[in-house]
Amino acid sequence: MKPKKIFALTLALVAALNLTGCGGSGGGNDKKADLPKKSVPPIVEMVQKEGTELKNQNVSIKALKLESAVKDLSNGAYMPPMRYLDGAFYTVSKNKDMVKLVLKDKKLVVDQPSLAKNVSFITGVAGNRLFFRQQVQGKTRTHGLEKDKDIGEIYANLGYLTPTTDKNNALAWTNSGSFLKTQAKSDGIFPVPNAKEAGGYLPQNDPYTTCGWFSIHDNRALVKGRVKSEAPNNHYVREHELDMRLVRSYGPNKDFNFGSFYLTDDYMVHARSNSKGLDIYSRKDAKLVANFTPKELGINSTFGCQIDGNTIALLDHWTGNPKLVLISFK
């Protein structure tokens, strides 16, 4: 075959390979599809951009102090006293009204003073629904709040109900330390779980005898409580899978008896009482790795909530200078 013909055939073959996407970097199939960017809530973006950087040991955070006009809230117990959902904070007033708080011109203000009455706790948030414990006609039951409207009773028991993976799956629990899985029926109502049918109280290997704190953080649960195998005065915080299998224990520490607890991607955070600031524990080995003082943070408070996997909020509502501090972990 003549050289000119060979050259022409080679060009044709290269063109054909490129058209079919088999021609290496020139092929259309080699272009990777653009992955959707994970959306960052504006409040998180704000603290990341405008927060003051603080470092202690090898832990870096950003803290942003904002003004607040919010006072006279209920401090609550057993769980986070405040919840974040879709750009707003929800909490309970001293008068037991559910209150909606929002940021306006970087100042925390009351947006809705009474979304529901006779509320004792907001027990969790899943999707677009808040779970809250309310007394109606002398009976304490769990209700749901969607789009700031009470959708009615969703659990006919006076115990606590906290959603886990979504608004149709939850853990029913009491401060006596019993945990049972439950799932909503087609009508959205959670049946009161039967311990025998549910396979027994959780965790099965070492059940709790008391529960002083319970909160869900993405795919983990945090429990502050006593278990049968430990001395009664040992205070631990334990990290569990959502089926209550134990992942790791923090402590014992007598200071765990007070304060609030949060779980970021890398740390377990203890907001301590008595002006002791934030203790930061590594989730790798459960050891204390840093402490940020109230002076550094600009706030002395255990009243707060989780915003996302690396951001928490602390609120001062009882002093003459109320404030909100947003804290982002790097």
C-alpha positions in Angstrom: 0.0 0.0 0.0 1.2 3.4 -0.8 2.3 5.8 2.0 -0.3 8.4 1.1 -3.1 5.8 1.4 -1.7 4.5 4.7 -1.6 8.1 6.1 -5.2 8.7 5.0 -6.5 5.5 6.6 -4.7 6.4 9.9 -6.4 9.8 10.0 -9.8 8.2 9.4 -9.2 5.6 12.1 -8.3 8.3 14.6 -11.4 10.4 13.7 -13.6 7.3 14.2 -12.1 6.5 17.6 -12.7 10.1 18.7 -16.3 10.1 17.6 -17.0 6.9 19.6 -15.2 8.2 22.7 -12.4 5.6 22.5 -9.7 8.0 21.5 -8.2 8.9 24.9 -8.4 12.4 26.3 -10.1 13.7 23.2 -13.2 11.4 23.6 -16.5 12.9 24.9 -17.0 10.1 27.5 -13.8 11.0 29.4 -15.3 14.2 30.7 -16.4 13.8 34.3 -19.9 14.9 35.3 -19.9 17.9 37.5 -20.9 16.8 41.0 -23.5 18.9 42.8 -22.0 21.1 45.4 -23.1 20.5 49.0 -25.2 23.5 50.0 -23.9 25.5 53.0 -26.5 27.2 55.2 -26.1 31.0 55.0 -25.6 31.2 58.8 -22.7 28.7 58.5 -21.2 30.6 55.6 -21.4 33.8 57.7 -19.5 32.4 60.7 -16.9 30.9 58.4 -16.3 34.2 56.6 -16.7 36.7 59.5 -15.8 34.7 62.6 -12.7 35.3 64.7 -10.2 32.4 64.5 -9.2 30.8 67.8 -6.7 28.0 68.3 -6.1 25.9 71.4 -3.6 23.0 71.2 -4.3 21.7 67.7 -8.0 22.6 67.6 -9.0 25.5 65.4 -12.4 27.2 65.5 -14.1 30.3 64.3 -16.4 32.2 66.7 -18.8 35.0 65.7 -20.6 37.0 68.4 -23.9 38.5 67.5 -26.4 40.7 69.4 -29.6 39.3 70.8 -32.9 40.7 71.9 -34.1 37.3 73.3 -34.7 36.8 77.0 -36.7 34.7 79.5 -36.3 31.2 78.0 -36.6 27.8 79.7 -33.3 26.2 80.4 -34.8 22.7 80.2 -32.8 19.5 80.8 -32.1 16.0 79.3 -31.6 17.3 75.7 -30.5 20.4 73.7 -32.7 23.4 74.9 -32.8 24.9 71.4 -33.1 23.5 67.8 -32.1 24.8 64.4 -34.3 24.3 61.3 -34.2 26.0 58.0 -32.6 29.3 59.0 -34.4 29.6 62.3 -33.9 28.6 66.0 -36.7 27.1 68.0 -36.8 27.0 71.8 -39.2 27.2 74.8 -40.0 30.3 76.9 -40.3 30.4 80.6 -44.1 30.5 80.0 -43.8 27.2 78.1 -44.5 28.7 74.7 -42.6 27.4 71.7 -40.7 30.4 70.3 -39.2 30.9 66.9 -36.1 33.0 66.7 -34.4 34.5 63.6 -31.5 36.7 62.7 -32.4 40.1 61.4 -29.6 42.4 60.5 -27.3 40.0 62.4 -29.3 40.4 65.6 -31.3 37.5 67.1 -34.9 38.4 67.6 -38.3 36.7 68.3 -40.1 36.0 65.1 -43.0 33.9 66.5 -43.6 34.2 70.3 -46.0 31.3 70.6 -46.1 28.5 68.0 -47.5 26.1 70.6 -48.4 26.3 74.3 -47.6 24.2 77.3 -44.5 22.8 75.7 -41.9 21.2 77.9 -39.2 20.0 75.4 -38.4 20.1 71.7 -37.2 16.5 71.5 -35.7 16.5 68.0 -35.7 17.6 64.4 -35.9 15.5 61.2 -36.4 16.8 57.7 -38.9 19.6 57.9 -40.4 18.4 61.2 -39.8 19.4 64.8 -40.8 16.9 67.5 -42.0 18.5 70.7 -43.5 17.4 74.0 -46.7 19.2 74.9 -49.4 19.0 77.6 -53.0 19.1 76.3 -56.0 18.5 78.4 -53.9 17.2 81.2 -52.1 14.6 79.0 -48.4 15.0 77.9 -47.9 13.8 74.4 -45.4 14.3 71.4 -46.6 16.5 68.6 -45.1 17.4 65.3 -44.5 20.9 63.9 -44.2 21.4 60.1 -43.9 24.8 58.4 -44.5 26.4 61.9 -47.9 24.6 62.2 -48.8 22.0 64.8 -49.8 18.8 62.9 -51.1 17.2 66.0 -50.3 14.3 68.2 -47.8 11.8 66.7 -47.0 9.7 69.8 -49.6 8.7 72.5 -47.2 8.3 75.4 -45.8 10.6 78.0 -42.2 9.4 77.3 -39.8 11.2 75.0 -39.7 10.5 71.3 -36.6 11.6 69.3 -36.3 11.1 65.5 -33.3 9.2 64.2 -32.7 8.7 60.4 -35.9 10.6 59.3 -39.2 11.7 60.6 -40.7 8.2 60.4 -38.0 6.5 62.5 -37.4 7.3 66.2 -36.2 6.1 69.6 -38.7 6.2 72.4 -36.9 6.8 75.7 -37.3 7.8 79.3 -35.0 9.4 81.8 -35.0 6.1 83.7 -32.7 4.9 80.9 -34.9 2.7 78.7 -34.6 3.0 74.9 -36.8 1.3 72.3 -36.9 1.7 68.5 -40.2 2.6 66.9 -41.5 3.4 63.4 -44.4 5.5 62.3 -47.4 3.8 60.7 -48.8 4.9 57.4 -50.8 7.7 59.1 -47.6 9.2 60.6 -48.5 8.1 64.1 -45.8 6.3 66.2 -47.1 3.3 68.1 -46.1 2.9 71.7 -43.3 0.3 71.4 -43.6 -3.0 73.3 -40.2 -4.0 74.8 -40.7 -7.7 74.0 -41.8 -7.1 70.4 -39.0 -4.6 69.9 -36.3 -7.1 71.0 -35.7 -5.6 74.4 -34.4 -2.4 75.7 -31.4 -0.8 74.1 -28.4 -1.1 74.4 -28.9 -4.8 75.1 -25.4 -5.5 76.3 -25.3 -2.9 79.0 -28.6 -1.1 79.5 -28.8 2.3 81.2 -30.2 2.8 84.6 -30.6 6.6 84.2 -30.4 9.0 81.3 -29.6 12.6 81.9 -29.0 13.6 78.3 -30.0 12.3 74.9 -29.4 13.8 71.5 -29.1 12.7 67.9 -26.3 14.0 65.6 -26.6 12.7 62.1 -25.8 8.9 62.4 -24.8 9.0 66.0 -26.6 9.3 69.4 -25.1 10.9 72.5 -26.2 9.6 75.9 -25.2 10.9 79.4 -26.2 8.3 81.8 -25.4 5.5 84.2 -25.2 1.8 83.2 -25.4 -1.3 85.3 -21.8 -2.3 84.9 -20.4 1.0 86.3 -20.3 2.5 89.7 -23.4 4.7 90.3 -21.4 7.9 90.7 -19.4 7.6 87.4 -20.6 10.1 84.9 -20.0 9.1 81.3 -21.0 10.5 77.9 -21.3 7.7 75.4 -21.5 7.7 71.6 -23.8 5.1 70.0 -24.9 3.9 66.6 -28.5 4.7 66.0 -29.4 1.1 67.0 -27.7 2.0 70.3 -24.6 -0.2 69.8 -21.7 1.5 71.7 -19.1 3.2 69.7 -17.0 5.0 72.4 -17.2 6.4 75.9 -16.0 9.7 77.2 -15.1 10.0 80.8 -15.7 9.2 83.6 -15.9 12.9 84.5 -17.9 14.4 87.4 -18.3 17.6 85.3 -20.4 15.7 82.8 -23.3 15.9 85.3 -23.8 19.5 84.1 -23.8 21.3 80.7 -24.7 20.5 77.2 -23.1 18.2 74.6 -22.5 18.3 70.8 -21.0 16.1 68.2 -19.0 17.5 65.3 -17.3 15.6 62.6 -14.1 15.3 64.6 -15.0 16.2 68.2 -17.3 15.7 71.1 -18.0 19.2 72.6 -19.0 19.7 76.2 -20.3 23.2 77.0 -19.4 23.4 80.7 -21.1 25.2 83.5 -19.4 27.4 86.2 -17.6 29.6 83.7 -15.4 26.7 82.4 -16.1 27.2 78.7 -15.9 24.4 76.0 -14.1 21.2 76.6 -13.2 19.5 73.3 -12.7 15.7 73.1 -11.3 13.9 70.1 -13.6 11.3 68.5 -10.6 9.2 67.6 -9.6 8.3 71.1 -12.1 10.1 73.4 -9.4 12.1 75.0 -9.6 15.8 76.0 -7.6 17.8 73.5 -8.6 21.5 74.1 -10.5 24.0 76.1 -11.8 27.4 75.0 -12.6 29.8 77.9 -15.7 32.0 78.1 -13.4 35.0 77.7 -12.0 33.7 74.4 -15.5 32.7 73.1 -17.2 35.9 74.2 -19.9 34.0 76.0 -20.5 31.9 79.2 -23.3 29.6 78.4 -24.4 25.9 78.1 -27.7 26.9 76.3 -27.3 25.9 72.7 -27.9 23.7 69.7 -26.2 22.0 66.7 -26.6 23.8 63.3 -24.7 21.3 61.1 -21.9 18.8 61.4 -19.3 21.3 62.3 -21.2 24.3 63.7 -22.9 25.0 67.0 -24.7 28.0 68.6 -24.6 29.2 72.2 -27.1 31.7 73.5 -27.0 33.9 76.5 -30.6 34.9 77.4 -30.4 35.6 81.2 -27.8 38.4 81.6 -28.2 42.1 81.0 -26.2 41.7 77.8 -27.9 38.8 75.8 -25.9 37.5 72.9 -25.6 34.6 70.4 -22.2 33.1 69.5 -21.8 30.9 66.5 -18.9 28.5 66.6 -17.5 26.6 63.6 -15.0 23.8 63.9 -12.4 23.4 61.2 
